[in-house]
Amino acid sequence: MKMLILTAFIALGSILQYADRDTASQIVIKESDIQSKYVEVSVNAVPDAIKATLETAYSGTKLIRAYVNQKKEYKLELSIGNRKATVYTDVNGNW
């Protein structure tokens, strides 16, 4: 009886350990897929609505780089003084 319980615990532990590894690898894959969907575009190609919203929300910021995906969502890299920030917005300037 003790051997049966011990065997069950070992089997359960092996299954749980495998499940954790599988979940972690899926998260990494999904994150890299999200990052690869954005394509760099010229700062001048950013719509005026986004630039206006950016100036209103973060006065004095400098737009360093801009990226866009197929859904027309923008990833913007900003410089605020000596700090850098990344913000995400849609084509209309909604955060």
Biopython code that builds the backbone (N, CA, C, O; Angstrom):
import numpy as np
from Bio.PDB.StructureBuilder import StructureBuilder

atoms = [
    (1, "MET", "N", (0.822, -1.192, 0.000)),
    (1, "MET", "CA", (0.000, 0.000, 0.000)),
    (1, "MET", "C", (0.867, 1.258, 0.000)),
    (1, "MET", "O", (0.567, 2.223, -0.703)),
    (2, "LYS", "N", (1.950, 1.243, 0.797)),
    (2, "LYS", "CA", (2.845, 2.393, 0.837)),
    (2, "LYS", "C", (3.497, 2.616, -0.522)),
    (2, "LYS", "O", (3.672, 3.756, -0.951)),
    (3, "MET", "N", (3.848, 1.547, -1.185)),
    (3, "MET", "CA", (4.479, 1.657, -2.500)),
    (3, "MET", "C", (3.504, 2.259, -3.520)),
    (3, "MET", "O", (3.910, 3.040, -4.380)),
    (4, "LEU", "N", (2.256, 1.905, -3.426)),
    (4, "LEU", "CA", (1.253, 2.438, -4.342)),
    (4, "LEU", "C", (1.094, 3.944, -4.157)),
    (4, "LEU", "O", (1.041, 4.684, -5.139)),
    (5, "ILE", "N", (1.019, 4.401, -2.916)),
    (5, "ILE", "CA", (0.884, 5.833, -2.632)),
    (5, "ILE", "C", (2.144, 6.581, -3.071)),
    (5, "ILE", "O", (2.045, 7.656, -3.663)),
    (6, "LEU", "N", (3.314, 6.032, -2.791)),
    (6, "LEU", "CA", (4.575, 6.650, -3.182)),
    (6, "LEU", "C", (4.672, 6.766, -4.707)),
    (6, "LEU", "O", (5.096, 7.796, -5.231)),
    (7, "THR", "N", (4.285, 5.723, -5.397)),
    (7, "THR", "CA", (4.308, 5.732, -6.857)),
    (7, "THR", "C", (3.347, 6.796, -7.410)),
    (7, "THR", "O", (3.668, 7.479, -8.383)),
    (8, "ALA", "N", (2.186, 6.930, -6.797)),
    (8, "ALA", "CA", (1.205, 7.930, -7.230)),
    (8, "ALA", "C", (1.756, 9.342, -7.055)),
    (8, "ALA", "O", (1.585, 10.186, -7.936)),
    (9, "PHE", "N", (2.417, 9.608, -5.924)),
    (9, "PHE", "CA", (3.010, 10.934, -5.700)),
    (9, "PHE", "C", (4.114, 11.243, -6.702)),
    (9, "PHE", "O", (4.202, 12.366, -7.200)),
    (10, "ILE", "N", (4.944, 10.271, -6.998)),
    (10, "ILE", "CA", (6.028, 10.476, -7.958)),
    (10, "ILE", "C", (5.460, 10.758, -9.349)),
    (10, "ILE", "O", (5.936, 11.654, -10.047)),
    (11, "ALA", "N", (4.458, 10.006, -9.745)),
    (11, "ALA", "CA", (3.838, 10.204, -11.057)),
    (11, "ALA", "C", (3.170, 11.583, -11.135)),
    (11, "ALA", "O", (3.309, 12.282, -12.139)),
    (12, "LEU", "N", (2.456, 11.970, -10.092)),
    (12, "LEU", "CA", (1.793, 13.269, -10.067)),
    (12, "LEU", "C", (2.814, 14.403, -10.121)),
    (12, "LEU", "O", (2.613, 15.392, -10.825)),
    (13, "GLY", "N", (3.905, 14.258, -9.379)),
    (13, "GLY", "CA", (4.960, 15.270, -9.392)),
    (13, "GLY", "C", (5.581, 15.414, -10.771)),
    (13, "GLY", "O", (5.877, 16.530, -11.197)),
    (14, "SER", "N", (5.783, 14.325, -11.465)),
    (14, "SER", "CA", (6.362, 14.360, -12.808)),
    (14, "SER", "C", (5.421, 15.057, -13.785)),
    (14, "SER", "O", (5.864, 15.841, -14.624)),
    (15, "ILE", "N", (4.151, 14.781, -13.681)),
    (15, "ILE", "CA", (3.165, 15.399, -14.571)),
    (15, "ILE", "C", (3.090, 16.902, -14.320)),
    (15, "ILE", "O", (3.056, 17.682, -15.272)),
    (16, "LEU", "N", (3.065, 17.320, -13.050)),
    (16, "LEU", "CA", (2.986, 18.739, -12.731)),
    (16, "LEU", "C", (4.242, 19.479, -13.177)),
    (16, "LEU", "O", (4.159, 20.614, -13.648)),
    (17, "GLN", "N", (5.392, 18.851, -13.034)),
    (17, "GLN", "CA", (6.634, 19.484, -13.453)),
    (17, "GLN", "C", (6.632, 19.689, -14.974)),
    (17, "GLN", "O", (7.063, 20.742, -15.446)),
    (18, "TYR", "N", (6.172, 18.737, -15.725)),
    (18, "TYR", "CA", (6.096, 18.851, -17.183)),
    (18, "TYR", "C", (5.103, 19.945, -17.582)),
    (18, "TYR", "O", (5.367, 20.700, -18.517)),
    (19, "ALA", "N", (3.979, 20.039, -16.897)),
    (19, "ALA", "CA", (2.956, 21.038, -17.222)),
    (19, "ALA", "C", (3.496, 22.444, -17.004)),
    (19, "ALA", "O", (3.210, 23.333, -17.806)),
    (20, "ASP", "N", (4.264, 22.672, -15.950)),
    (20, "ASP", "CA", (4.835, 23.989, -15.696)),
    (20, "ASP", "C", (5.800, 24.397, -16.798)),
    (20, "ASP", "O", (5.781, 25.549, -17.231)),
    (21, "ARG", "N", (6.630, 23.495, -17.254)),
    (21, "ARG", "CA", (7.577, 23.808, -18.324)),
    (21, "ARG", "C", (6.843, 24.157, -19.614)),
    (21, "ARG", "O", (7.231, 25.085, -20.324)),
    (22, "ASP", "N", (5.790, 23.417, -19.912)),
    (22, "ASP", "CA", (5.036, 23.642, -21.136)),
    (22, "ASP", "C", (4.373, 25.019, -21.107)),
    (22, "ASP", "O", (4.385, 25.721, -22.118)),
    (23, "THR", "N", (3.800, 25.419, -19.983)),
    (23, "THR", "CA", (3.158, 26.721, -19.858)),
    (23, "THR", "C", (4.176, 27.836, -20.036)),
    (23, "THR", "O", (3.894, 28.814, -20.727)),
    (24, "ALA", "N", (5.346, 27.715, -19.434)),
    (24, "ALA", "CA", (6.363, 28.758, -19.554)),
    (24, "ALA", "C", (6.816, 28.922, -20.997)),
    (24, "ALA", "O", (7.029, 30.049, -21.445)),
    (25, "SER", "N", (6.968, 27.839, -21.727)),
    (25, "SER", "CA", (7.416, 27.957, -23.113)),
    (25, "SER", "C", (6.334, 28.589, -23.982)),
    (25, "SER", "O", (6.659, 29.285, -24.944)),
    (26, "GLN", "N", (5.067, 28.370, -23.674)),
    (26, "GLN", "CA", (3.995, 28.985, -24.443)),
    (26, "GLN", "C", (3.957, 30.489, -24.207)),
    (26, "GLN", "O", (3.687, 31.251, -25.134)),
    (27, "ILE", "N", (4.221, 30.922, -22.991)),
    (27, "ILE", "CA", (4.223, 32.349, -22.686)),
    (27, "ILE", "C", (5.329, 33.042, -23.473)),
    (27, "ILE", "O", (5.103, 34.111, -24.040)),
    (28, "VAL", "N", (6.497, 32.462, -23.515)),
    (28, "VAL", "CA", (7.615, 33.058, -24.247)),
    (28, "VAL", "C", (7.299, 33.156, -25.728)),
    (28, "VAL", "O", (7.601, 34.166, -26.364)),
    (29, "ILE", "N", (6.701, 32.127, -26.273)),
    (29, "ILE", "CA", (6.355, 32.139, -27.689)),
    (29, "ILE", "C", (5.332, 33.233, -27.970)),
    (29, "ILE", "O", (5.472, 33.972, -28.944)),
    (30, "LYS", "N", (4.329, 33.343, -27.149)),
    (30, "LYS", "CA", (3.304, 34.356, -27.375)),
    (30, "LYS", "C", (3.885, 35.756, -27.268)),
    (30, "LYS", "O", (3.523, 36.631, -28.054)),
    (31, "GLU", "N", (4.774, 35.985, -26.317)),
    (31, "GLU", "CA", (5.375, 37.300, -26.152)),
    (31, "GLU", "C", (6.210, 37.668, -27.369)),
    (31, "GLU", "O", (6.159, 38.807, -27.832)),
    (32, "SER", "N", (6.970, 36.728, -27.887)),
    (32, "SER", "CA", (7.792, 37.025, -29.060)),
    (32, "SER", "C", (6.917, 37.243, -30.289)),
    (32, "SER", "O", (7.276, 38.037, -31.158)),
    (33, "ASP", "N", (5.784, 36.563, -30.382)),
    (33, "ASP", "CA", (4.864, 36.791, -31.491)),
    (33, "ASP", "C", (4.303, 38.210, -31.444)),
    (33, "ASP", "O", (4.184, 38.867, -32.478)),
    (34, "ILE", "N", (3.964, 38.676, -30.267)),
    (34, "ILE", "CA", (3.419, 40.021, -30.118)),
    (34, "ILE", "C", (4.460, 41.056, -30.532)),
    (34, "ILE", "O", (4.144, 42.005, -31.250)),
    (35, "GLN", "N", (5.687, 40.876, -30.083)),
    (35, "GLN", "CA", (6.733, 41.834, -30.401)),
    (35, "GLN", "C", (7.044, 41.861, -31.890)),
    (35, "GLN", "O", (7.368, 42.922, -32.424)),
    (36, "SER", "N", (6.956, 40.739, -32.566)),
    (36, "SER", "CA", (7.319, 40.701, -33.983)),
    (36, "SER", "C", (6.238, 41.291, -34.887)),
    (36, "SER", "O", (6.501, 41.527, -36.067)),
    (37, "LYS", "N", (5.039, 41.535, -34.376)),
    (37, "LYS", "CA", (3.963, 42.070, -35.199)),
    (37, "LYS", "C", (4.127, 43.561, -35.472)),
    (37, "LYS", "O", (3.532, 44.073, -36.420)),
    (38, "TYR", "N", (4.912, 44.269, -34.673)),
    (38, "TYR", "CA", (5.121, 45.691, -34.887)),
    (38, "TYR", "C", (6.251, 45.907, -35.883)),
    (38, "TYR", "O", (7.295, 45.260, -35.805)),
    (39, "VAL", "N", (6.033, 46.824, -36.819)),
    (39, "VAL", "CA", (7.016, 47.153, -37.842)),
    (39, "VAL", "C", (7.375, 48.631, -37.668)),
    (39, "VAL", "O", (6.493, 49.474, -37.502)),
    (40, "GLU", "N", (8.663, 48.937, -37.705)),
    (40, "GLU", "CA", (9.084, 50.323, -37.523)),
    (40, "GLU", "C", (8.677, 51.176, -38.717)),
    (40, "GLU", "O", (8.812, 50.767, -39.870)),
    (41, "VAL", "N", (8.176, 52.375, -38.415)),
    (41, "VAL", "CA", (7.806, 53.340, -39.436)),
    (41, "VAL", "C", (8.494, 54.671, -39.120)),
    (41, "VAL", "O", (9.002, 54.874, -38.018)),
    (42, "SER", "N", (8.499, 55.550, -40.081)),
    (42, "SER", "CA", (9.072, 56.871, -39.879)),
    (42, "SER", "C", (8.250, 57.652, -38.861)),
    (42, "SER", "O", (7.031, 57.505, -38.784)),
    (43, "VAL", "N", (8.932, 58.476, -38.088)),
    (43, "VAL", "CA", (8.238, 59.328, -37.118)),
    (43, "VAL", "C", (7.271, 60.261, -37.838)),
    (43, "VAL", "O", (6.227, 60.616, -37.291)),
    (44, "ASN", "N", (7.607, 60.651, -39.039)),
    (44, "ASN", "CA", (6.732, 61.529, -39.830)),
    (44, "ASN", "C", (5.463, 60.819, -40.290)),
    (44, "ASN", "O", (4.483, 61.478, -40.639)),
    (45, "ALA", "N", (5.464, 59.485, -40.295)),
    (45, "ALA", "CA", (4.301, 58.717, -40.736)),
    (45, "ALA", "C", (3.241, 58.568, -39.643)),
    (45, "ALA", "O", (2.145, 58.073, -39.905)),
    (46, "VAL", "N", (3.561, 58.991, -38.432)),
    (46, "VAL", "CA", (2.600, 58.903, -37.326)),
    (46, "VAL", "C", (1.486, 59.920, -37.573)),
    (46, "VAL", "O", (1.766, 61.084, -37.857)),
    (47, "PRO", "N", (0.219, 59.491, -37.466)),
    (47, "PRO", "CA", (-0.909, 60.397, -37.730)),
    (47, "PRO", "C", (-0.901, 61.630, -36.818)),
    (47, "PRO", "O", (-0.428, 61.576, -35.682)),
    (48, "ASP", "N", (-1.427, 62.726, -37.332)),
    (48, "ASP", "CA", (-1.476, 63.980, -36.585)),
    (48, "ASP", "C", (-2.299, 63.860, -35.310)),
    (48, "ASP", "O", (-1.994, 64.520, -34.316)),
    (49, "ALA", "N", (-3.341, 63.026, -35.321)),
    (49, "ALA", "CA", (-4.168, 62.840, -34.123)),
    (49, "ALA", "C", (-3.333, 62.281, -32.973)),
    (49, "ALA", "O", (-3.507, 62.685, -31.824)),
    (50, "ILE", "N", (-2.442, 61.368, -33.278)),
    (50, "ILE", "CA", (-1.578, 60.787, -32.241)),
    (50, "ILE", "C", (-0.591, 61.837, -31.744)),
    (50, "ILE", "O", (-0.352, 61.951, -30.542)),
    (51, "LYS", "N", (-0.021, 62.598, -32.666)),
    (51, "LYS", "CA", (0.938, 63.634, -32.271)),
    (51, "LYS", "C", (0.285, 64.682, -31.374)),
    (51, "LYS", "O", (0.887, 65.131, -30.399)),
    (52, "ALA", "N", (-0.960, 65.077, -31.706)),
    (52, "ALA", "CA", (-1.676, 66.067, -30.898)),
    (52, "ALA", "C", (-1.984, 65.520, -29.503)),
    (52, "ALA", "O", (-1.808, 66.221, -28.507)),
    (53, "THR", "N", (-2.439, 64.280, -29.433)),
    (53, "THR", "CA", (-2.725, 63.656, -28.146)),
    (53, "THR", "C", (-1.459, 63.516, -27.319)),
    (53, "THR", "O", (-1.473, 63.724, -26.106)),
    (54, "LEU", "N", (-0.384, 63.171, -27.969)),
    (54, "LEU", "CA", (0.902, 63.023, -27.303)),
    (54, "LEU", "C", (1.356, 64.354, -26.706)),
    (54, "LEU", "O", (1.820, 64.399, -25.567)),
    (55, "GLU", "N", (1.225, 65.419, -27.463)),
    (55, "GLU", "CA", (1.628, 66.746, -26.977)),
    (55, "GLU", "C", (0.742, 67.195, -25.818)),
    (55, "GLU", "O", (1.222, 67.826, -24.876)),
    (56, "THR", "N", (-0.551, 66.873, -25.885)),
    (56, "THR", "CA", (-1.466, 67.244, -24.803)),
    (56, "THR", "C", (-1.175, 66.450, -23.534)),
    (56, "THR", "O", (-1.124, 67.013, -22.441)),
    (57, "ALA", "N", (-0.987, 65.163, -23.680)),
    (57, "ALA", "CA", (-0.785, 64.291, -22.513)),
    (57, "ALA", "C", (0.621, 64.407, -21.936)),
    (57, "ALA", "O", (0.790, 64.388, -20.716)),
    (58, "TYR", "N", (1.607, 64.525, -22.772)),
    (58, "TYR", "CA", (3.012, 64.553, -22.343)),
    (58, "TYR", "C", (3.721, 65.728, -22.994)),
    (58, "TYR", "O", (4.516, 65.545, -23.915)),
    (59, "SER", "N", (3.442, 66.910, -22.529)),
    (59, "SER", "CA", (4.036, 68.112, -23.107)),
    (59, "SER", "C", (5.562, 68.070, -22.980)),
    (59, "SER", "O", (6.101, 67.718, -21.931)),
    (60, "GLY", "N", (6.238, 68.431, -24.054)),
    (60, "GLY", "CA", (7.693, 68.480, -24.035)),
    (60, "GLY", "C", (8.375, 67.157, -24.329)),
    (60, "GLY", "O", (9.581, 67.027, -24.117)),
    (61, "THR", "N", (7.635, 66.180, -24.810)),
    (61, "THR", "CA", (8.246, 64.892, -25.139)),
    (61, "THR", "C", (8.769, 64.905, -26.569)),
    (61, "THR", "O", (8.310, 65.672, -27.416)),
    (62, "LYS", "N", (9.732, 64.041, -26.808)),
    (62, "LYS", "CA", (10.270, 63.893, -28.158)),
    (62, "LYS", "C", (9.998, 62.472, -28.614)),
    (62, "LYS", "O", (10.331, 61.515, -27.915)),
    (63, "LEU", "N", (9.399, 62.336, -29.774)),
    (63, "LEU", "CA", (9.109, 61.027, -30.353)),
    (63, "LEU", "C", (10.376, 60.504, -31.022)),
    (63, "LEU", "O", (10.855, 61.078, -32.000)),
    (64, "ILE", "N", (10.912, 59.412, -30.487)),
    (64, "ILE", "CA", (12.171, 58.865, -30.990)),
    (64, "ILE", "C", (11.935, 57.845, -32.097)),
    (64, "ILE", "O", (12.520, 57.938, -33.176)),
    (65, "ARG", "N", (11.072, 56.871, -31.819)),
    (65, "ARG", "CA", (10.775, 55.815, -32.793)),
    (65, "ARG", "C", (9.291, 55.495, -32.753)),
    (65, "ARG", "O", (8.624, 55.693, -31.737)),
    (66, "ALA", "N", (8.787, 55.000, -33.871)),
    (66, "ALA", "CA", (7.382, 54.618, -33.963)),
    (66, "ALA", "C", (7.288, 53.268, -34.667)),
    (66, "ALA", "O", (8.023, 52.987, -35.613)),
    (67, "TYR", "N", (6.376, 52.451, -34.187)),
    (67, "TYR", "CA", (6.118, 51.134, -34.764)),
    (67, "TYR", "C", (4.612, 51.001, -34.947)),
    (67, "TYR", "O", (3.842, 51.596, -34.193)),
    (68, "VAL", "N", (4.187, 50.232, -35.936)),
    (68, "VAL", "CA", (2.764, 50.025, -36.196)),
    (68, "VAL", "C", (2.536, 48.546, -36.494)),
    (68, "VAL", "O", (3.405, 47.874, -37.049)),
    (69, "ASN", "N", (1.350, 48.045, -36.117)),
    (69, "ASN", "CA", (1.008, 46.663, -36.457)),
    (69, "ASN", "C", (-0.133, 46.665, -37.480)),
    (69, "ASN", "O", (-0.550, 47.728, -37.940)),
    (70, "GLN", "N", (-0.631, 45.497, -37.831)),
    (70, "GLN", "CA", (-1.665, 45.380, -38.863)),
    (70, "GLN", "C", (-2.990, 46.000, -38.445)),
    (70, "GLN", "O", (-3.790, 46.380, -39.300)),
    (71, "LYS", "N", (-3.234, 46.107, -37.137)),
    (71, "LYS", "CA", (-4.475, 46.699, -36.647)),
    (71, "LYS", "C", (-4.382, 48.220, -36.546)),
    (71, "LYS", "O", (-5.297, 48.865, -36.034)),
    (72, "LYS", "N", (-3.286, 48.793, -37.030)),
    (72, "LYS", "CA", (-3.031, 50.239, -36.966)),
    (72, "LYS", "C", (-2.903, 50.709, -35.513)),
    (72, "LYS", "O", (-3.328, 51.812, -35.172)),
    (73, "GLU", "N", (-2.318, 49.869, -34.670)),
    (73, "GLU", "CA", (-1.992, 50.244, -33.306)),
    (73, "GLU", "C", (-0.516, 50.633, -33.297)),
    (73, "GLU", "O", (0.314, 49.974, -33.923)),
    (74, "TYR", "N", (-0.206, 51.694, -32.593)),
    (74, "TYR", "CA", (1.143, 52.229, -32.608)),
    (74, "TYR", "C", (1.859, 51.983, -31.283)),
    (74, "TYR", "O", (1.265, 52.066, -30.208)),
    (75, "LYS", "N", (3.126, 51.683, -31.389)),
    (75, "LYS", "CA", (4.030, 51.587, -30.246)),
    (75, "LYS", "C", (5.005, 52.736, -30.422)),
    (75, "LYS", "O", (5.726, 52.800, -31.417)),
    (76, "LEU", "N", (5.027, 53.640, -29.457)),
    (76, "LEU", "CA", (5.838, 54.846, -29.573)),
    (76, "LEU", "C", (6.913, 54.865, -28.496)),
    (76, "LEU", "O", (6.620, 54.655, -27.319)),
    (77, "GLU", "N", (8.147, 55.116, -28.893)),
    (77, "GLU", "CA", (9.242, 55.287, -27.947)),
    (77, "GLU", "C", (9.476, 56.777, -27.793)),
    (77, "GLU", "O", (9.741, 57.481, -28.768)),
    (78, "LEU", "N", (9.376, 57.253, -26.552)),
    (78, "LEU", "CA", (9.461, 58.679, -26.264)),
    (78, "LEU", "C", (10.671, 58.991, -25.403)),
    (78, "LEU", "O", (11.184, 58.137, -24.680)),
    (79, "SER", "N", (11.108, 60.223, -25.498)),
    (79, "SER", "CA", (12.158, 60.742, -24.632)),
    (79, "SER", "C", (11.561, 61.911, -23.858)),
    (79, "SER", "O", (11.067, 62.872, -24.448)),
    (80, "ILE", "N", (11.611, 61.820, -22.545)),
    (80, "ILE", "CA", (11.085, 62.871, -21.681)),
    (80, "ILE", "C", (12.248, 63.317, -20.796)),
    (80, "ILE", "O", (12.549, 62.670, -19.793)),
    (81, "GLY", "N", (12.890, 64.398, -21.156)),
    (81, "GLY", "CA", (14.085, 64.825, -20.435)),
    (81, "GLY", "C", (15.184, 63.798, -20.639)),
    (81, "GLY", "O", (15.585, 63.521, -21.769)),
    (82, "ASN", "N", (15.667, 63.238, -19.544)),
    (82, "ASN", "CA", (16.693, 62.197, -19.649)),
    (82, "ASN", "C", (16.105, 60.795, -19.476)),
    (82, "ASN", "O", (16.850, 59.821, -19.363)),
    (83, "ARG", "N", (14.796, 60.690, -19.454)),
    (83, "ARG", "CA", (14.128, 59.388, -19.319)),
    (83, "ARG", "C", (13.504, 58.964, -20.638)),
    (83, "ARG", "O", (13.184, 59.791, -21.491)),
    (84, "LYS", "N", (13.339, 57.658, -20.784)),
    (84, "LYS", "CA", (12.692, 57.105, -21.975)),
    (84, "LYS", "C", (11.463, 56.323, -21.542)),
    (84, "LYS", "O", (11.422, 55.737, -20.460)),
    (85, "ALA", "N", (10.469, 56.330, -22.414)),
    (85, "ALA", "CA", (9.226, 55.619, -22.115)),
    (85, "ALA", "C", (8.671, 55.035, -23.412)),
    (85, "ALA", "O", (8.986, 55.497, -24.509)),
    (86, "THR", "N", (7.840, 54.012, -23.255)),
    (86, "THR", "CA", (7.151, 53.399, -24.383)),
    (86, "THR", "C", (5.661, 53.453, -24.107)),
    (86, "THR", "O", (5.212, 53.055, -23.032)),
    (87, "VAL", "N", (4.894, 53.941, -25.066)),
    (87, "VAL", "CA", (3.439, 53.994, -24.931)),
    (87, "VAL", "C", (2.804, 53.337, -26.146)),
    (87, "VAL", "O", (3.409, 53.249, -27.214)),
    (88, "TYR", "N", (1.571, 52.879, -25.960)),
    (88, "TYR", "CA", (0.817, 52.226, -27.025)),
    (88, "TYR", "C", (-0.466, 53.009, -27.258)),
    (88, "TYR", "O", (-1.112, 53.448, -26.306)),
    (89, "THR", "N", (-0.833, 53.183, -28.515)),
    (89, "THR", "CA", (-2.023, 53.933, -28.859)),
    (89, "THR", "C", (-2.640, 53.401, -30.144)),
    (89, "THR", "O", (-1.981, 52.715, -30.926)),
    (90, "ASP", "N", (-3.915, 53.726, -30.353)),
    (90, "ASP", "CA", (-4.520, 53.369, -31.631)),
    (90, "ASP", "C", (-4.348, 54.526, -32.613)),
    (90, "ASP", "O", (-3.713, 55.527, -32.281)),
    (91, "VAL", "N", (-4.890, 54.402, -33.781)),
    (91, "VAL", "CA", (-4.695, 55.406, -34.836)),
    (91, "VAL", "C", (-5.330, 56.747, -34.485)),
    (91, "VAL", "O", (-4.946, 57.774, -35.044)),
    (92, "ASN", "N", (-6.306, 56.751, -33.560)),
    (92, "ASN", "CA", (-6.981, 57.984, -33.166)),
    (92, "ASN", "C", (-6.352, 58.665, -31.956)),
    (92, "ASN", "O", (-6.820, 59.718, -31.521)),
    (93, "GLY", "N", (-5.292, 58.068, -31.411)),
    (93, "GLY", "CA", (-4.628, 58.658, -30.257)),
    (93, "GLY", "C", (-5.189, 58.214, -28.922)),
    (93, "GLY", "O", (-4.889, 58.825, -27.896)),
    (94, "ASN", "N", (-6.005, 57.155, -28.911)),
    (94, "ASN", "CA", (-6.542, 56.604, -27.666)),
    (94, "ASN", "C", (-5.523, 55.638, -27.053)),
    (94, "ASN", "O", (-5.073, 54.699, -27.710)),
    (95, "TRP", "N", (-5.173, 55.873, -25.811)),
    (95, "TRP", "CA", (-4.164, 55.040, -25.138)),
    (95, "TRP", "C", (-4.714, 53.678, -24.844)),
    (95, "TRP", "O", (-4.012, 52.837, -24.281)),
]
sb = StructureBuilder()
sb.init_structure("model")
sb.init_model(0)
sb.init_chain("A")
sb.init_seg("    ")
for serial, (resi, resn, name, xyz) in enumerate(atoms, 1):
    if name == "N":
        sb.init_residue(resn, " ", resi, " ")
    sb.init_atom(name, np.array(xyz, "f"), 0.0, 1.0, " ", f" {name:<3s}", serial, name[0])
structure = sb.get_structure()
